[in-house]
Amino acid sequence: MKIMGSIALVTGANRGLGAAFVRALISAGAGKVYAAARDPQTITQPGVIPVRLDVTCPDDIETLARELGDVNLVVNNAGIGGSGPVLAPSSIAMLREQFETNAVGPLRITQAFSPILATRDSSAVINSLQART
């Protein structure tokens, strides 16, 4: 798929790898980049369209899919990490939160945008599974 002229959605675009994806897409000539974060005011990259998205909120995902019908590239980057004793009482809650964010969120986004992507001559989904502890 050519990046030049593409219309991309990048989740977790406000920092780290997500912000790097945004910069790379702009440098490669993407026609439009939607930069998604829970707080769109944290998006500081010029030349992008900040959008609100909590990847753990199905309503946010469905609303965004309805509003961004021109997307042909989805970059699932939003994610969280965590650390601590595995046997601590809080470890189950932490694991559930990580799973919702890092596994279920990207799946829901891909499901919501698949009908849109299917109508394009060229489209792609990129999943970033990076983590830091």
LINBEL-V583213 format. One line per field, one symbol per residue. psi: psi as a letter, one per 30 degrees, with the letter a starting at -180 (. if undefined). burial: 1 if it has 24 or more other ideal C-beta (glycine too) atoms within 12 Angstrom, else 0. A space follows every 10 residues. Layout:
psi->???
burial->???
//
This chain:
psi->kkekfljkkk lhgflbeeee eeeeeeefgk ekjjjklejf ffjfklgljk lkkjfgjeee eeeeeefifg kgkkjjfkll llllkegkef eeeeeeeeee efeeeeeeee eefeeeeffk ekllkkkkhl lk.
burial->0010011111 1111111110 1111110001 0111111100 0010100111 1111110001 1001100101 1111111111 0000000000 0000000100 1110110111 0110011000 0011111100 000
//
